[in-house]
Structures are given as structure tokens and as C-alpha cells.
Amino acid sequence: MITLTRELAMAQAQQADREIAAGHYRGPLHGIPWGGKDLLDTAGIATTYGAEPYRNRVPTRDAAVVQRLHDAGAVLIAKLSLGALALNDIWFGGQTMNPWLLEEGASGSSAGPGAATAAGLVGFSIGSETGGSIVSPSMRCGVTGLRPTYGRVPRTGAMTLCWSLDKLGPMTRSVEDGLLVLQAISGPDAGDVASVPTHLDFDASAGVAGLRVGYFPAWMKESPATDVDRAALETVRKLGMTPTEVSLPDWPYNSLSLILFAEAAAAFEDLTLGGHLKELKAQVPDAWPNLFRQSRFLSAVDFVQADRLRRSVAQEMARIFSQVDLLLVPSLRDEILTITNFTGHPSLTLPAGFVEVAAARSDWAPDPKNPLPKFSPPRRVPHGVTLIGRLFDEGTVGRAGLAMKRAFDMTGQHPGGFA
């Protein structure tokens, strides 16, 4: 937690008690405590972006998502930590740790939402993703992360990192909770020109037999895929869905990151030109200060070529989704994480089993001067798989995810020492 919103939470909780006692029930989120990643504006309450230059920033209006959750009767109890300016898991107060393995970071940048949800500190949380910031901490902390289609959830009042990439979504302990929260926060807002009217078609009682689930055979055989991923593919078959082999061209997908770096550097150009990057805690080569400075040397030609590749990749994804209803992928496979963030497709990451790790994991490049802890014997930690859906088809992803969650039987699994 960066800020405990005690006074607001008590007032909202008391109001919820009165309304529910009087028979005025606003819906499934009424009275439920939640936490928001501290890049969502909250009126009169600090919103710091986890970064030193903004630690005293207090907005005057609520973000659209915050207001919608207020209207749903949810109780905001905390602003949750994020990697500074939405990168990894180090903020001005330190590093957010993984409740399952306290010797390693929670991953980022939605580190606080991942850790707080896993530890039972909140009923649900709202995270954001530009290039993996919901998927990665959901994996590390063993929670369910729902990254919506780009444009489904308005970003009005949320920190801008990349205009064409940023997405807000729920992080929960179950698939059902994620869909309930998504329903409450979806829909257009005048402050976000990319947000559009949408319909969420989700039926928790609907069957999944016959759904075509695409997978990349080579990816399932090599790291970062594990036996949990391969078992999940077998679960797909047992549930009556149809595993279907798919493929993508061998293109330099990591080149798309030029767009992310350029947009991020533009969003925070004032920090670079004003000399404020030195105030950020993380100053290693793969942190924002260095990346923002480097991005000023990208050429317009590079950017245009990357954007042309992005359009071609979107066409390839449309081709794949003409053949299948959804995809099952190793959650942290670089290619698909990059591709689907740049094409705006929705994803659902959910715990599917456990793996053993012999060393702490990190988002950061290895630092020989500060080696990560090693474990003997190895530690047991949760491992998740990810489903990718068609644009604006979170309902099908949720339906398949719910069936798989029941088959995985991970309900009731919590990190030791936490409720």
C-alpha cells in the first residue's frame, strides 16, 4: 500500500451498511473492499504514480474507473504500489514483494494489486497493463488477471504511459470476480477518445464443449512453458474443447517496443527535459531514466516502420482468430505478450498449478553485484496460464477460464501466513 484511504473507506462502508440494511442493494460489488493501483486519480487523495517527482500529487477529481466503482458501492481502502511510472516493482517506498515468496519482488508494474489481492488484503484490485503489467504480477502472485480489450475500459483520470497501449483491468482471486468487476467499469467516457460502447456477453452456466482453442506447438515444448502449461492443454481436451494448432510468421516482434518507448518518453518528456529523472530510485540501464533518454534518438522512420509492422501483426491475429475461438499460451512468452498488447486483444491469466523455483525471480536485468537469493530445497510457487480472446470477446475467454479454473481446482490455495 502507498496510501491507506481510511476516512473514505469508513464513510463508504457505513453508507453501504445503511443502504443494504434498507434493501437498496447496488449489486455484487456493494460493500466489497478494493484497492486501486496508484496511477488512478482519487479526489483529495494522493495519486503518486509510485515515483518521487509525484509523491505529493493530489488530484481534484476521481478517475472514471474509480467513480464507477464508487457508484457500484465498492469500498476503496487503499492506493496500491506500482513500479515507478508503471515499470516493474520498485517504487519510491521500496520494492513490493510476492506473498508466496517474500524473498522476491511481486513483479510489475501492477505489483501492489497482485500482492494485495493474493494476500487477501483487498477483495479485488484494479491494475493496468501496457506491456505485461497485469499478466506478470498475476503469474508471480497467483491471482487472476483480466486484461480487457483496448478501448473497453476508459482511462480518463489514469496516468498515461502509452496512449495507444494502456489498458485498465481487474485483478481478483477468481474468474467470476474479474467478470463482475469488468462489467462495472466498462463503457465509454468522454475523457478517453479511445473508449467505445461495448457489450459483455458472459454466461457462467454456459458450456465450453466445441470451442476451438489455438496453441503454438513449439511454444509448449520450450521455456517459459512448464508442465503446468502442457497439463492445461490436456485439460482443454478433457473439457470438450478442441485444441487447434496455429502459427505466426517469424517476424521481429520485439521491434514493436520502439512504439512503447517513444510514447512513454513523450508522455514524460517534461521529466527528461526538466532534469527530474535523477530523482527516480531505479537508475539501472533497463529503468525509465535510461530508456527515456535513449528514446529521444529514435528516428521517425523507425517509428513508422514499427507502426507498419503493428498493422501487419494485427492482420495476422485476425487470420488466427478466423480459425479459433481463443488461444492458450504460456503467459510470459515474449512474442505473444508483445503481440497481444500491441493489437489490443483481451487476456485472462489464471492459476493452473504449482512449480518449484531454485532462485528468486526478477523483472530486472541480472546484477552481478546484487545476486538474487537461491533456495535449497526449491520453493513451491503458483504458476498460471493465459487465454487470449477475440477483440471485445471477454465473455468467451471468461467462460473457458471458469471451466478451466474448476478443473484446475486451485480454489482455496493461499500463500502461507495470509488469510
N, C-alpha and C positions, 0 to 999 in steps of 0.2 A: 504494500500500500504506500502511495505517496501522500495522500490526504484522506483522513477519516472524516466523512461528511456527517458527523454525529447529529448536529441540530436538525439538518434537513431530514435525516433518516428517522429520527424520533417523531418529527411532525408528520411525515408521510405514513409511518407505521400507525400512529394514533388515528389519523384520518381513515386509514384502511380498516382499522378495527371498528370504528364508528359506522362506516358505510356498510361493511359486511354484516355487522350486527343488525343494521336496519334493513337488510335484504337487498341492498344496492351492490350487486356483485359485478365488477367491471370485466371479469374474465379470468383466464388461467394465470395471469401474471399478477393479479391483485394481491398485494401484501408480500410478494416474494422479494427477498433481498438480492441486490445485484451490485456489480462493480463495473465501472467503465474505464477502459484504457485512457490514460491521462493525456489524450490528444483530442478528447471530446469536450467541447466547451460546456461549462456549467456556470450559470449566472451567479455571480458573487462568490464563487468558489474557485480557488486557483486551478488553472489548467496549464501545466508546466512543460509539456512535450518531453519530460524526462531530461531536459537539457538546461545546463547552467544559465544561459542567457535569458531563459524564460521562466525561471523558478518563481518569480514574483508576479507572473502574468495572471490577472484576474479578469475574465470576460464579463460582459454585462448581459449576455443572452445565452440561453441553452442551445446546444446543437439540436438539429431536427430529430435525431435518433433519441437523444435524452428526453426531449419534450414528448415524444411518442410513448416512451416507457413511463414517464410521469402520468400521461393520460391513461395508460393501461393499469395504473395503480401500483406499479412496481416501486420498491423502496431502495433508493440509491444509498449505499452505505460506505462506498469508498471510490476514490480515483486510484486506479491501479497502475503499477510501474510498467514502463516500456523502455527498451533501449533508446538512448538519446536520439531524438529526431527519427524514431522508428527504424533503428538498426540494432539488431542483436539484443543482448540482455543487460548491458551496463548503462546505468543512469547516474545522475549526479549524487544519489544517495548510496551507490554501491552496485552490487550485482544481484539480480533476482535468482534464487536457487530453486532447483527441482525438488518438490516434496518427496518424490520417490527415491532420490539420491542426492542428499544435501551437499555432497562434495562437488556437484556440477551445476552449471547455470541452467535456468529453465528454458533456454533458447528464446529466440525473439523473432520479431520485436514485441509481440503480444505476450511478453514474459509474465507480467503480473496477472493478466486474465487466465493464462494457462495454469500458473502455480496456485492462485487463489481458488480457482474452480476445483482443481484436483484436491486441494487441502480441505475443501468444504467450508471455506471462509465466506463464500457467496453462493447463492442458488444458481446463478448464471453470470456471465460477463459478456461484454462487447469488446471484441478485438478489431484489428484492421489488418489488411494484407495488401502489399504492393508486389512482393516477390517471394512470399513464403511465410509471412509473419503470423498467420493463423495456423497453417498446416504444421510448421516446425514445432512450436511450443505445444500444440495439441499432441503431436507424436511423443515429444520428450516427457510431457507431464501426464500422459494417459487420459486425455479428455477428448470429447467430441467437438470438432471444429467445423463449422459450416461457413464456407466462403461463398457468398452469393454471386450470381451473375453481375458483371459490371453494369451499373445502371439501375439495379433493383432497389437498392437502399441508398437514400440521399446522404451526401457527405456534408451538407450545409452545417457549418459550425465545427467541422472536424479539421485538424491540421492537414494541410496539403503537402504531400511529398511529391506525388506524380499525378498530374491531372488526368491522364489517360489510363491510369493503372490502379489507383487507390480504391479499396473496397472495404466496407464495414460489415462485420458479421458476428453471430453468436458463438460463444464457446461454453459448452454445457457438459453435464455428466450423462446425457442420454440423447439419442436421436430425436425422440419426441419433443424434448425440451427445446432443442435447436429449431425445430419447425415452428413451435409455438412463438418463440421469440422473433423469428424471421417474419412471421405473419404480422406481428405488432409493429415492426419497424420498416416494412416495405412500403413502396409507393413514392410518387414524385414529390419534389419540393421545389419551389420557385428559385431557391438559392443555389440549386445544383442543376445546371442545364443538361447534364448527362443522365439525370434520373428520369425514369419513364413509368407510365402506368403499367402494372403487372398483375397477374393473377397467380396465386399459389394453389395448385391442384394437388393436394395431398390427402390420401385416404389411408389411415393407419390399418384399416382392416382389409385392404385390397391385397390380392395375391401377387406373387412375382414370377410365377411359372411362365416360361416363354420369353422373358426379357433376354435380349441379346447383350451379353457383357463382353466387350472387347478387351483384349490383353495383348501385350507385346511379348512374344515367347522368349526372345533373348534377354529382355529385362528381368524376367522372372528367374533366370538362371544365374545372375551375377549381382554383386553388391551394387546398391544397398538393399536389394531384396533379401529376405530371410526365409526360413522355413515357415514362419507365420504368414508371409505373403503367399507362398505356394499352397499352404493349407487353406487360405482364404479362397483361392481359385477353385480348389476342390469343393469348398462349401458352396460356392456359386452353383456348381453342377448338382450337388445334393439337394439344393433348394428348388431345382427345376428350371433354373435359368440356363441359358445356352452360352458357354464360353466360346468366343469367336476370335480367331487370330486376326490382328490388324498390323499395319506397318506405317512408318513415316519415312520420308526421304532423309538421306544422310546429309543434313544441312548444318551449318554453323549456328545453331540456335542461341548459343551464348552471345552472339553478336547483337541480339536484341537488347542486351543490357545497356548498350550505348544510349538507348532512348531513356531508360530509367535514370542513368547517371546524369544525362543532360537535363531532364525535367527536374530532378531533385536539386541539382546545382542551381537551376534557375529559380526554384521555389525559395531557396535560402541564399540567394546571391547577396543579400544585404549583410549576412554574417561573414561571407568571404571578403567582400569589399570593405566592410567596417572593421576588419581585424578581430572579429569575435570568435573565430573558430578555435583560437588558442584557449578559450575558456572551457571547451568540452573536455571531459575526463579522458575519453579514449582518443589517443593520438597515434595509434599504430597504423601501419601502411594501409590496412583494409578498413579503416574507420572513415567517417564522413569528412573530417578536415582534409585529408589527403585526396579523397575521391572528388570532393567539390573543386579543389584546386586543379586537379588533373582534367576535370570535365570542361574547363574553360578552354582547353586546347583541342577539343573535338571539332572537326570541320563540319560545315553544313552538308557537304557531300556525304560524309559518313552517316549523318543523321538521316538524310533522305534515303540512302541505300538500306539502312536498317529498317526504316518505315516500309519500304517496298517489300523487304523480306517478311515483315509482320503481316502484310496483306496476303502474301503467298501462303504463309503458315495458316492464316485464318481459313483460306480456301481448302487446305489440306484437312483441317479439322472438320470442316463441313462435309468433305468427302467421307471421312471416317464415320461421322455420325449419320450418314445416309445408309451405313451398313450395320450399325449397332445402336442400342438404346443408351448405353453408358459404358464407361471404361473402368477397369480395375487396374490400378498402377501402384508400384512401390512409392510410398508417399514422398520420399526425398530424392527421387530420381531427378537429376538436374534438368534434363531435357523437358520432361512433362511439366515440372513445376514452372519453368520459364515459359513454355508454350502457352499453358492454360491461363497464366496471369496476363500474358500479352494479348490473348484472344478473348479474355473475359469470361471463360466458361466457369460454371459453378463446381465446387468440390465439397465432398464430405469426408472428413478424416475421423475414423473411429477406432478405439482399442480393439485388437483382434487376438491378442495373446501376449506372451512374455518372451523376452530374450535375455541372455546374460551378457554383461559387458565387463571387460577386464580393465577398462580405463574410463575416466570421466570424459564426456563428450563436450564439444565446444563449437560455437558458431565462428569463432575467431581463428585466424591462421595460426599454426603452431608457433610457439615462442620458446626457443631452447632455454632461455633464461628463467622461464616460469613453466616447467613441465606440469602436465595435468596429473592428478592422482591416479594411481594404479591400484587394482583390487585383486587380492588373492585370499580366498576364492573369488571368482567373478560375482557381481551383483545381479540380481534379478529385477528387471525393469519392464514396464509395459511397452508394447510395440503396436502401432496402428497401421491400417491400410487406408487407401484413399479411393473413393469413387468420383469420377468426373462425369458430369451430365451435359446434356444439350443446353444451349443458351435458354435461360428462363424456365428450365425444367427441373427445378429443385425438388418438385414433388416426386418424380420418378426416382431420383437419387435417394431421397428420404425413405421411400417405400422399400427400395432394395436394401438400404442401410439398416432399416428397422428389422427386416427379416434376418440379415446377417448378424446384427447385434444379438438377437435372440439365440442364434446358432452358436455364436462365439461364447455366450454365457459369461461375459465379463462383468455383469451387473453385481454390485456389492464389493468389487475389488477396489480398495482404497490404500493409499500409502500409509505405512505404519506410523503411528503417533498422531494421525489426523483422523477426524471423525468422518 
